[in-house]
Amino acid sequence: MTTASTARYDWSLQEIETLFDLPFSDLLHKAHTLHRSCHNPNAVQISTLLSIKTGACPEDCAYCPQSAKHETELERERLLPLDEVLENARAAKAKGASRFCMGAAWRNPTDKNLDKVIEMIQAVKDEGLETCVTLGMLTPQQAQRLQDAGLDYYNHNLDTSPEFYGEIITTRTYQERIDTLGYVRNAGINVCSGGILGMGEQRRDRARLLQQLANLPKHPESVPINMLVQVKGTPLHGTDELDPLEFVRTIAVARILMPHSFVRLSAGRTDMSDETQALCFFAGANSIFYGETLLTTPNPEQQHDRALFDKLGIEPLDVNAPAAANLSNTA
């Protein structure tokens, strides 16, 4: 049994599938008990995500409206100027965000582009915010440069299982994603990595995705779990929607496998009821993206999130507070 003081890195697929197959109440009880022992169940970490370079990506990810290979109505934009990024960061902090995430639609950044992103990272940190970027694949040298700049988190999702991956992406291998995560970890940067549900995968694919993440040498500090946002013009538009309770199950299993990680409700919350989100928080989700837009897709309005937090008695996590303070009221 995983406890607050222990974590495993050797989960078998059979063990994970057994968790998925538990009666719903039993699974949520197991996940919530563990969640409560590792985290304050009434505190949620808040991040804000900004697209700093939009569209014209050479990758063919079947879910993504930013791919140059898909005919969507997305307007392409160049890398944002520093002052516009800072304006957004200050607004995010004023609304309660503790982490500012910046995403660029690149297969991999050039060193010249990385210079500009590093300026953004340093300027955002000067505003008192944690920083996260997602820029595509990195070299070990680029990862080290980001660490030297003070970057707190690097996001690079695995997206799905190794077996289903080829149905979603052909322009980048699964191993290349694993390699980038290794470069980030070796550079001493916190890892943010998760996946997307509802792309037509089977439950075994969801179990295999979580197995890949949970059996990394160290669990990602942040695990974003996305529900597919279907965008007209992308190959996955029209895919059968995932049962919301299956999404909650996946959150619960992620919490059991990675007890100390922050499990983030990411894309797709606009299509989730308050009740579904409440079940996710109970099952172990303790991070969200805050703001009306996630890169290029919609997100719940901040007023709605504040109202939901008030109904559930949830407070934004204070990342600057001592760990013991954020574990208060967990008995």
C-alpha positions, 0 to 999 in steps of 0.5 A: 500500500502506498502511503504518504511517506512512500512512493513506487516506481515499479507499477505493473500494468495489471496492478493499474488495471486492477485499480481502474476496475475497482468499484467507483466508491472504493477507488475514490475512497482509496485515492482520497485517503492517500490524497489527504495524507499527502496534501491539503484536500481543500487547497488547489494550486492555480496556474495561468497559461499564455500562448507566447507563439501561436500556430504554424507548428510543423507537428501533426498532433491530431488533437491540435489546432496549432498544427500547420497540417490541419485546416482550422480557423486559428490565426497564426501569431509571432512570438509575443513581445516581452512587455505583452507577456509581462502584462499578462503575468501581472494580471494573472498574479492579481487574479490569484495565480501562483504559476505563469506558464508560457507555451510556444508552438514549436517542434523545438526552439532555436537557440535564438528563440530560446534567448527571448524565452529566457528573458521572459522567464527571468522577467516573470520570476521578478514579478514573484511568480513560478515559471513554466514553459512548454517549447517542444523538444529540447537538447541537454544544453538547452535544458541546462540554459533554462535551468540557469535562467531559473525556470521552475517547471518544464511541460512536455506531455506524453499524451497517451500510451506508447501503443496508441501514440502512433494513431495521434502523432507521427512527426515525433516519436514517443522516445523523443518525448521521454528523452526530453523529460530526461534532459529536463530532469537531469538539468534540475528543472521540475517536470510537468508531464501528463496526457489527454483523454478522450482521443479514442483510446481504450482504458488500457491506453489510459493505464499505460499512460499513467504507468509510463509517468509513474515509473519514471525515475522520479514522478513528475511534480505536476501531472496535467490530465486533459480532456480532449477539446474537439476543434473543427478541422482537426482529425479528432473532431467528432470523436466519441466523448469520454464518460465523465466518470471514466475521467474521474477514475483516471484522476483517482488512479493518477493520485494513487500512483503518484501520491506527491505529485500535483494532479492538474485538471487541464483542458476540457473543463468547460465541458465538465459539470461542477459535479464532475469537477468536484469529484475530481478534486475529491479523487485527488486533483489539486491544480487547475489552469485559471483564465478564460483561454488555454493556449487556443482553447476555452477555459471556464471564466474566473468568476465561475471558478471562484464560485465553484471554489466557494461552494466547495470550500477550496482555497488557492494554494499558497506556494510560498507558505511552509509545507506544513501550512499547506497540509493543515486541516487534513486530519 
